């Protein structure tokens, strides 16, 4: 339901200005330290079998229940909650928003568990996905449990903004589900039946909605006014769409040793990702070639490199990079509306730049 600079959307890690990347890394690590205890306590409240599955999914345990040292994700969404609260309300607001940050991370992982089942992805975070280890039903139910835990965290929160936050998060989950439903329906459409506008709207719902909600929840916990809450929601949505554009590029051209996913997995699954739809609707000779390739049934040993090259020659990769640049320009505009002080806005901007410069 468900990851450049404005001008170099697929730049390498070495191309990131060290100061900016370093600041974002510190923010992400700090968010993980603050949020992890709340996440672990929430997961510990689950019944045994569900607890085991979710601990495995988060990378805290191996499949046999022994402790693991795997990563549990970058903590981008909780970091955005905390950075937004800090930008508008200072340290006290940040401290108050930790439960909300954990709730957003629980929702994010609920969507990952379900997405992996629906997409039949076999690898996440460099290890087998939960459904491949525990089965479809258990993975789905573990995701449902994480969703329930997220809502409970906010429902039990005594902060005055908690009721508005839980309503906003619930609305976001509905939007995420709607986006996923559209995405799934698109997979059954012929290559010429999907428009670029539809795909962009779907991507905003699947990815931008939760990043926007994360920023909005941070603003709510800072007691921000409606205009600032909505501006930060828009900021997160634009960053999320840039994020998805880069994620789709990585899904086609990323290095499996860094992504943890098989090369060309999206192409093998005939996913109508943003670069693919841009290529299909480009009106070029390569668009027709790509449509024919996509219409053929996937099969073992097919030439995925040829399909990737056809997407690139039809302009899909360049379009995605240009769109990421445009979305980052909008990110800057929305952030300036809500947080005009550049120093206060620095954390949010660093996080937005981090997620759209990534290559893994």
C-alpha positions in Angstrom: 0.0 0.0 0.0 2.6 0.9 -0.3 10.5 3.9 -0.9 18.0 12.6 -5.5 18.4 15.7 -5.3 15.7 17.5 -7.1 17.9 17.3 -10.2 19.6 13.9 -9.6 16.9 11.5 -8.6 19.0 8.4 -8.9 22.3 9.8 -7.7 24.6 7.5 -5.7 25.1 7.7 -2.0 28.5 9.2 -2.7 26.8 12.1 -4.5 24.8 13.1 -1.4 26.2 16.2 0.4 27.7 14.7 3.5 26.3 17.2 5.9 22.7 16.7 4.7 22.9 12.9 4.7 24.5 13.0 8.1 21.8 15.1 9.6 19.1 12.9 8.3 20.9 9.8 9.6 21.1 11.3 13.0 17.3 12.1 12.9 16.4 8.6 11.8 18.6 7.0 14.5 17.2 9.2 17.2 13.6 8.5 16.1 14.4 4.7 16.2 15.8 5.0 19.7 12.7 7.0 20.9 10.1 4.9 19.2 11.5 1.3 19.5 10.6 0.9 23.1 6.9 1.8 22.4 6.9 -0.5 19.4 8.3 -3.4 21.3 5.9 -2.9 24.2 3.0 -2.8 21.8 4.1 -6.0 20.0 4.8 -7.7 23.4 1.1 -7.4 24.2 0.1 -9.6 21.3 -0.8 -13.3 21.7 2.2 -15.6 21.3 1.9 -16.7 17.6 1.1 -13.1 16.4 3.9 -11.8 18.5 6.4 -14.2 17.0 5.4 -13.3 13.4 5.6 -9.5 14.0 8.9 -9.8 15.9 10.3 -11.7 12.9 8.9 -9.1 10.5 10.5 -6.3 12.4 13.9 -8.1 12.4 14.0 -8.6 16.1 13.9 -12.4 16.0 14.7 -15.2 13.6 12.0 -17.5 12.4 12.8 -19.9 15.2 12.3 -17.2 17.8 16.0 -16.7 18.6 17.2 -13.0 18.8 18.2 -11.4 15.5 20.2 -8.3 14.7 18.5 -7.4 11.4 17.2 -3.9 10.7 13.6 -3.0 11.2 13.5 -0.3 8.6 14.7 3.2 8.3 12.1 4.8 10.6 11.4 7.5 8.1 7.7 7.9 9.0 8.1 8.2 12.8 11.1 10.5 12.2 8.7 12.8 10.2 6.2 12.8 13.0 8.8 13.8 15.5 10.5 16.3 13.2 7.1 18.0 12.5 6.2 18.2 16.2 9.6 19.6 16.9 9.5 22.2 14.1 6.2 23.6 15.2 6.2 23.0 19.0 9.8 22.4 20.2 11.1 19.6 22.4 8.0 19.2 24.5 5.8 18.6 21.5 8.3 16.1 20.2 8.3 14.2 23.4 4.5 14.1 23.4 4.3 12.8 19.9 6.3 9.6 20.4 3.2 7.4 20.7 1.8 8.9 17.5 5.2 8.2 15.8 5.0 4.6 16.9 1.4 4.3 15.7 2.4 5.5 12.2 5.2 3.0 12.1 2.8 0.2 13.1 0.5 1.2 10.3 3.4 1.3 7.9 4.4 -2.3 8.8 0.8 -3.5 8.7 0.8 -2.4 5.0 4.1 -4.1 4.3 2.9 -7.4 5.6 -0.2 -7.2 3.5 1.6 -5.9 0.4 4.1 -8.7 0.5 1.3 -11.2 0.4 -0.6 -9.5 -2.4 2.5 -8.9 -4.5 4.1 -12.3 -3.7 7.3 -10.6 -2.8 9.7 -13.2 -1.3 12.3 -10.8 0.2 12.2 -7.7 2.4 15.1 -6.1 4.3 17.4 -8.8 3.0 15.5 -11.7 4.5 12.5 -13.9 3.5 9.1 -12.1 3.9 6.8 -13.2 6.7 4.3 -14.9 4.5 7.0 -17.2 3.0 8.0 -18.3 6.5 4.6 -18.4 8.3 2.1 -18.6 5.5 -0.4 -16.1 4.0 -3.0 -16.3 6.7 -0.6 -15.7 9.6 1.1 -12.8 7.8 -2.3 -11.1 7.0 -3.5 -11.6 10.6 -0.2 -10.2 12.0 -0.7 -7.1 9.8 -4.3 -6.7 11.1 -2.9 -6.9 14.6 -0.4 -4.2 14.0 -3.2 -2.0 12.6 -5.2 -2.5 15.8 -2.2 -1.8 18.0 -1.7 1.5 16.2 -5.2 2.7 16.8 -5.0 1.5 20.4 -1.8 3.5 21.0 -3.6 6.7 20.0 -6.9 5.8 21.6 -5.2 5.4 25.0 -3.1 8.6 24.6 -4.1 11.4 27.0 -2.8 14.1 24.8 -5.6 16.6 23.7 -4.8 16.0 20.0 -5.1 12.2 20.3 -8.8 12.0 19.1 -8.0 14.1 16.0 -4.9 12.0 15.4 -6.7 8.7 15.6 -9.4 9.9 13.2 -6.8 11.2 10.8 -4.8 8.0 10.9 -8.0 5.9 10.3 -8.9 8.1 7.3 -5.3 7.5 6.0 -5.7 3.8 6.3 -8.9 3.9 4.2 -7.0 6.0 1.6 -4.1 3.5 1.7 -6.5 0.6 1.1 -8.2 2.4 -1.7 -4.9 3.1 -3.4 -3.9 -0.5 -3.0 -7.2 -1.7 -4.5 -6.6 0.6 -7.6 -3.1 -0.7 -7.9 -4.3 -4.3 -7.8 -7.0 -3.6 -10.3 -4.5 -2.0 -12.6 -2.5 -5.2 -12.7 -5.3 -6.8 -14.5 -5.7 -4.1 -17.1 -4.1 -4.2 -20.5 -1.1 -2.0 -21.0 -3.1 0.6 -23.0 -5.9 0.8 -20.4 -3.9 2.6 -17.7 -3.3 6.4 -17.7 -0.5 8.3 -16.1 -2.8 10.5 -14.1 -4.5 7.4 -12.6 -1.1 6.0 -11.7 0.0 9.2 -10.1 -3.2 9.4 -8.0 -2.8 5.7 -7.0 0.8 6.4 -6.0 -0.2 9.4 -3.9 -2.8 7.3 -2.0 -0.4 4.3 -1.5 2.7 6.2 -0.5 2.1 9.9 -0.1 -0.9 9.6 2.2 1.0 8.0 5.1 4.0 10.4 4.8 1.5 13.3 4.8 -0.4 11.8 7.7 2.9 11.4 9.7 3.7 15.1 9.2 0.2 16.2 10.0 0.2 14.1 13.2 3.4 15.8 14.3 1.7 19.2 13.7 -1.4 18.2 15.7 0.8 17.2 18.7 2.4 20.7 18.4 -1.1 22.2 18.6 -0.6 23.8 15.2 -3.5 25.5 13.4 -5.5 23.9 10.6 -3.5 25.7 7.8 -0.2 24.5 9.1 -1.5 20.9 9.6 -2.7 20.8 6.1 0.5 22.4 4.7 2.6 19.7 6.4 0.2 17.0 5.1 0.8 18.4 1.6 4.6 18.5 2.3 4.6 14.9 3.2 2.4 13.8 0.3 4.7 15.5 -2.2 7.7 14.0 -0.6 6.0 10.6 -0.6 5.2 10.9 -4.3 8.9 11.7 -5.0 9.8 8.8 -2.8 7.5 6.5 -4.8 9.0 7.7 -8.1 12.5 6.8 -6.9 11.3 3.5 -5.4 9.8 2.6 -8.8 13.1 3.5 -10.5 14.9 1.3 -8.0 12.4 -1.5 -8.5 13.6 -1.7 -12.2 17.2 -0.6 -12.1 18.3 -1.0 -8.5 21.2 -3.2 -7.4 19.8 -6.4 -5.7 22.8 -6.4 -3.4 21.7 -3.1 -2.0 17.9 -3.3 -2.3 17.5 -6.9 -0.9 15.1 -7.7 -3.7 15.6 -9.7 -7.0 16.6 -7.6 -10.0 13.7 -6.7 -12.2 11.1 -8.1 -9.8 8.6 -5.4 -10.7 9.0 -6.1 -14.4 8.7 -9.8 -13.9 5.4 -9.2 -12.1 4.3 -6.9 -14.9 3.7 -4.1 -12.3 2.5 -0.9 -13.9 4.9 1.3 -12.0 5.2 5.0 -12.7 8.2 4.7 -15.1 6.5 1.9 -16.9 3.2 3.7 -17.4 5.1 6.9 -18.5 6.9 4.7 -21.1 3.7 3.0 -22.2 2.0 6.4 -22.7 5.0 8.1 -24.4 3.7 7.6 -27.9 7.2 6.4 -29.0 7.9 3.3 -31.1 9.5 1.8 -27.9 6.1 2.3 -26.2 4.5 -0.1 -28.6 7.4 -2.6 -28.1 7.0 -2.3 -24.3 3.2 -2.9 -24.6 3.9 -6.1 -26.5 6.5 -7.3 -24.0 4.1 -6.5 -21.1 1.2 -8.3 -22.7 3.2 -11.5 -22.9 2.9 -13.8 -19.9 5.8 -13.8 -17.6 8.1 -16.8 -17.8 11.3 -18.2 -16.4 14.4 -17.0 -18.2 12.7 -14.0 -19.9 15.0 -11.1 -20.8 14.2 -8.6 -18.1 17.1 -6.5 -19.1 15.5 -6.0 -22.5 12.3 -4.9 -20.9 14.1 -2.4 -18.6 16.0 -1.0 -21.6 12.8 -0.6 -23.5 11.3 1.4 -20.6 14.3 3.6 -20.5 14.4 4.2 -24.3 10.7 5.1 -24.2 11.6 7.8 -21.7 10.2 6.2 -18.5 13.3 6.7 -16.4 13.9 10.3 -17.5 10.3 11.2 -16.8 10.4 9.7 -13.3 13.6 11.6 -12.5 12.0 14.9 -13.8 8.9 14.3 -11.8 10.8 13.6 -8.7 12.5 17.0 -9.2 9.2 18.7 -9.6 7.7 17.1 -6.5 10.7 18.2 -4.5 10.2 21.8 -5.6 6.6 21.5 -4.3 8.0 20.0 -1.0 10.0 23.1 -0.5 6.9 25.3 -1.1 4.7 23.5 1.3 7.3 23.4 4.0 7.9 27.1 3.7 4.2 27.7 4.2 4.0 25.8 7.4 7.5 26.5 8.8 8.9 29.7 7.3 12.0 29.6 9.7 14.7 27.7 7.7 16.4 26.6 10.9 13.2 25.1 12.4 12.4 23.5 9.1 15.8 21.9 8.7 15.0 18.5 10.1 12.0 18.0 7.9 13.8 19.1 4.8 16.8 16.8 5.6 14.4 13.9 5.9 12.6 14.7 2.6 15.9 15.0 0.8 17.2 11.8 2.3 14.2 9.7 1.1 14.4 11.1 -2.4 18.1 10.7 -2.8 18.2 7.1 -1.7 19.4 4.3 -4.0 18.4 1.3 -1.8 
